[in-house]
């Protein structure tokens, strides 16, 4: 699942363009006061209108296991909930410490859908975009992704110096994250996540830790 693919880019581009041009959407209950916002956009394959459902996202850092024989790594975790659609998404990023994987960081994206989800499972995920606001154009992170299991995807961010510098700048400086995806019935989806104060602190803490040398492999 390379993010230069026409399918992936098409899924994200249509919804991003709609958000920027403010096409008609159906808003839901606002997020709890003080909580970073999350918004789910959906557009059916034969629909012109785009539905917008709002929720919230929580951010924190935690130590995660990255594989046998490797030291645990600090990760940033964002957990979004969209109550109206009973949809949850977890977005996790950590530094890559596996020398065999040509990536600077690894992003894991996991969806939790209701048992009888109206659009079926999530079958594809496009690149993560970083934005200045929910309704502004975004810039994609450079990387490649793969579907791991049902509703679980991983993205390896490019380790080339130019891409790494740009990715790091986008991740640390921009306050909104967008994830475009595709349901199995052809409906397009996009999850927008606001960092807010808690997300900003998590990113600042993690990137400061990641600037230190990678811990040696355990023996």
VEXDOTI-829499 format. One line per 4 residues: number of its first residue (from 1); their letters; for each residue x, y, z of C-alpha. Coordinates in Angstrom, 3 decimals. Each point is the difference from the previous one (the first is absolute). Example, Ala and Ser with C-alpha at 12.3 -4.5 7.8 and 13.67 -1.06 7.14 Angstrom:
2
1 = as = 12.300,-4.500,7.800 ~ 1.370,3.440,-0.660 .
END
This chain:
219
1 = xxxx = 0.000,0.000,0.000 ~ 2.179,2.819,-1.275 ~ -1.307,3.483,0.518 ~ 0.719,1.083,-3.518 .
5 = xxxx = -2.922,-2.203,-1.102 ~ -2.915,1.650,-1.822 ~ -2.564,-1.743,2.209 ~ 1.493,1.165,3.289 .
9 = xxxx = 0.579,3.555,-1.159 ~ -3.481,0.187,-1.523 ~ -1.668,-1.086,3.224 ~ 1.707,2.717,2.017 .
13 = xxxx = -0.025,2.770,-2.598 ~ -3.773,0.030,-0.497 ~ -0.765,0.377,3.681 ~ 2.778,2.522,0.624 .
17 = xxxx = -1.266,2.126,-2.893 ~ -3.537,-0.185,1.352 ~ 1.108,1.150,3.441 ~ 1.968,2.906,-1.448 .
21 = xxxx = -2.859,1.159,-2.262 ~ -2.628,-0.523,2.740 ~ -2.397,-2.269,-1.902 ~ -3.250,-0.727,1.908 .
25 = xxxx = 0.586,-2.278,2.980 ~ -2.130,-1.284,2.860 ~ 1.533,0.934,3.344 ~ -0.615,-1.935,3.207 .
29 = xxxx = 0.375,0.699,3.733 ~ 3.128,2.079,0.836 ~ 2.967,-1.606,1.724 ~ 0.207,0.316,3.829 .
33 = xxxx = 1.284,3.428,1.138 ~ 3.765,0.141,0.132 ~ 0.578,-3.310,-1.806 ~ 1.888,0.001,-3.310 .
37 = xxxx = -2.491,-0.479,-2.799 ~ -0.341,-2.912,-2.383 ~ -2.159,0.028,-3.116 ~ -1.002,-2.848,-2.301 .
41 = xxxx = -0.907,0.847,-3.584 ~ -1.835,-2.556,-2.149 ~ -1.137,0.077,-3.617 ~ -1.784,-2.867,-1.715 .
45 = xxxx = 1.085,-1.053,-3.523 ~ -3.187,1.462,-1.514 ~ -0.494,2.926,2.354 ~ 0.886,3.643,-0.535 .
49 = xxxx = -0.517,1.086,3.599 ~ 2.661,-0.710,2.610 ~ -1.069,-0.850,3.530 ~ 2.041,1.275,2.937 .
53 = xxxx = -0.202,-1.630,3.417 ~ 1.867,1.488,2.950 ~ 1.576,-1.527,3.053 ~ 3.176,0.393,1.989 .
57 = xxxx = 3.539,-1.332,0.208 ~ 2.281,-0.631,2.967 ~ 3.788,0.176,-0.273 ~ 2.752,-1.447,2.161 .
61 = xxxx = 3.418,-1.640,-0.177 ~ 0.738,-3.551,1.122 ~ 2.725,-2.614,-0.234 ~ -0.774,-2.735,-2.527 .
65 = xxxx = 1.610,-3.302,-0.880 ~ 1.414,0.017,-3.537 ~ 1.177,-3.591,-0.312 ~ 1.934,-2.803,1.627 .
69 = xxxx = 3.520,0.973,1.034 ~ -0.656,3.732,-0.363 ~ -0.362,2.599,2.727 ~ -3.433,1.550,0.475 .
73 = xxxx = -0.525,3.268,-1.882 ~ -1.849,3.170,0.931 ~ -3.070,0.477,-2.192 ~ -2.617,2.697,-0.529 .
77 = xxxx = -3.560,-1.323,0.079 ~ -3.145,1.790,-1.111 ~ -3.329,-1.701,0.690 ~ -2.988,1.478,-1.846 .
81 = xxxx = -3.646,-0.795,0.634 ~ -2.939,0.999,-2.213 ~ -3.071,-0.853,2.123 ~ -2.677,0.543,-2.679 .
85 = xxxx = 1.612,-2.561,-2.328 ~ 1.327,-2.263,2.799 ~ 3.394,0.232,-1.706 ~ 3.345,0.170,1.784 .
89 = xxxx = 3.471,0.403,-1.467 ~ 3.383,-0.289,1.678 ~ 2.973,1.767,-1.577 ~ 3.440,-0.882,1.370 .
93 = xxxx = 3.445,1.199,-1.068 ~ 3.362,-1.192,1.319 ~ 3.633,0.250,-1.014 ~ 1.186,-2.953,-2.078 .
97 = xxxx = 2.799,-1.913,1.714 ~ 0.056,-2.953,-2.423 ~ 3.054,0.449,-2.242 ~ -1.449,-2.442,-2.540 .
101 = xxxx = -2.956,2.322,-0.626 ~ 0.844,3.061,-2.144 ~ -2.202,2.394,1.946 ~ 0.599,2.850,2.444 .
105 = xxxx = -3.294,-0.520,1.836 ~ -2.875,-2.456,-0.043 ~ -3.663,1.028,0.124 ~ -2.674,-2.495,1.024 .
109 = xxxx = -3.657,0.715,-0.788 ~ -2.726,-2.166,1.503 ~ -3.739,0.338,-0.559 ~ -2.755,-1.321,2.260 .
113 = xxxx = -3.360,-0.180,-1.740 ~ -3.409,-1.270,1.123 ~ -0.829,-3.645,-0.728 ~ -2.304,0.936,-2.867 .
117 = xxxx = 1.787,3.073,-1.324 ~ -2.132,1.593,-2.759 ~ 2.956,0.351,-2.383 ~ 1.825,-3.203,0.926 .
121 = xxxx = 3.625,-0.260,1.057 ~ 2.802,2.440,-0.794 ~ 1.915,-1.440,-2.964 ~ 2.541,2.703,-0.796 .
125 = xxxx = 1.689,2.941,1.724 ~ 1.624,2.925,-1.775 ~ 2.899,2.090,1.224 ~ -0.184,1.982,3.215 .
129 = xxxx = -0.264,3.721,-0.676 ~ 1.000,2.823,2.361 ~ -2.006,3.233,-0.094 ~ -0.268,3.426,1.615 .
133 = xxxx = -3.745,-0.387,0.568 ~ -2.850,-2.409,-0.579 ~ -1.099,1.773,-3.186 ~ 3.386,0.861,-1.485 .
137 = xxxx = 2.040,-1.909,-2.609 ~ 2.533,-2.459,1.394 ~ 3.398,-1.404,-0.881 ~ 0.523,-3.760,-0.081 .
141 = xxxx = 2.708,-1.762,1.935 ~ 2.430,-1.879,-2.241 ~ -0.241,-3.737,0.555 ~ -1.423,-3.340,-1.025 .
145 = xxxx = -2.705,-2.044,1.673 ~ -1.429,-3.482,0.174 ~ -3.155,-1.660,1.282 ~ 1.012,-2.280,2.875 .
149 = xxxx = -3.308,-1.544,1.032 ~ -3.675,0.930,-0.179 ~ -0.355,3.693,0.874 ~ 3.711,0.256,0.942 .
153 = xxxx = 2.551,1.855,-2.143 ~ 3.670,0.964,0.347 ~ 1.964,2.781,-1.689 ~ 3.781,0.231,-0.145 .
157 = xxxx = 1.160,3.609,-0.385 ~ 2.805,0.609,-2.463 ~ 3.489,-0.062,1.519 ~ 1.649,2.075,-2.730 .
161 = xxxx = 1.415,3.184,1.525 ~ -2.136,2.490,-1.944 ~ -3.223,-1.914,0.701 ~ 0.897,-0.562,3.652 .
165 = xxxx = 0.601,3.706,0.594 ~ -3.257,0.967,-1.696 ~ -1.997,-2.697,1.796 ~ 1.405,1.029,3.385 .
169 = xxxx = -0.829,3.640,-0.667 ~ -3.575,-0.813,-1.027 ~ -0.573,-2.265,2.986 ~ 1.339,2.447,2.570 .
173 = xxxx = -1.327,3.273,-1.388 ~ -3.471,-0.626,-1.431 ~ -2.982,-0.286,2.372 ~ -2.321,-2.267,-2.019 .
177 = xxxx = 0.418,-3.548,-1.347 ~ -2.161,-1.520,-2.746 ~ -0.280,-3.680,-0.912 ~ -1.832,-0.843,-3.230 .
181 = xxxx = -1.412,-3.490,-0.488 ~ -2.386,-2.163,-2.010 ~ -2.822,-2.261,1.200 ~ -0.693,-3.273,-1.779 .
185 = xxxx = -3.234,1.288,-1.586 ~ 1.883,2.850,-1.687 ~ -0.892,2.716,2.522 ~ 2.811,2.450,0.557 .
189 = xxxx = 0.985,0.979,3.498 ~ 2.307,2.492,1.641 ~ 0.788,0.359,3.699 ~ 1.253,3.412,1.125 .
193 = xxxx = 1.797,0.197,3.352 ~ 0.814,3.171,1.900 ~ 3.116,-0.133,2.168 ~ -1.114,2.627,2.495 .
197 = xxxx = 2.163,0.686,3.087 ~ 0.262,-3.675,1.010 ~ 1.012,-1.092,-3.479 ~ 2.559,2.776,-0.303 .
201 = xxxx = 1.575,-1.065,3.304 ~ 0.108,-3.634,-1.097 ~ 1.726,0.842,-3.284 ~ 2.486,2.330,1.705 .
205 = xxxx = 0.879,-2.629,2.614 ~ 0.356,-2.822,-2.509 ~ 2.084,1.855,-2.572 ~ 2.358,1.196,2.734 .
209 = xxxx = 0.464,-3.629,1.093 ~ 0.386,-1.226,-3.587 ~ 2.833,2.471,-0.581 ~ 2.107,-2.173,2.317 .
213 = xxxx = 1.872,-3.077,-1.355 ~ -1.976,-3.217,-0.496 ~ 0.417,-2.428,2.901 ~ 2.091,-3.113,-0.820 .
217 = xxx = -1.722,-3.339,-0.619 ~ -0.509,-2.169,3.063 ~ 1.914,-3.274,0.150 .
END
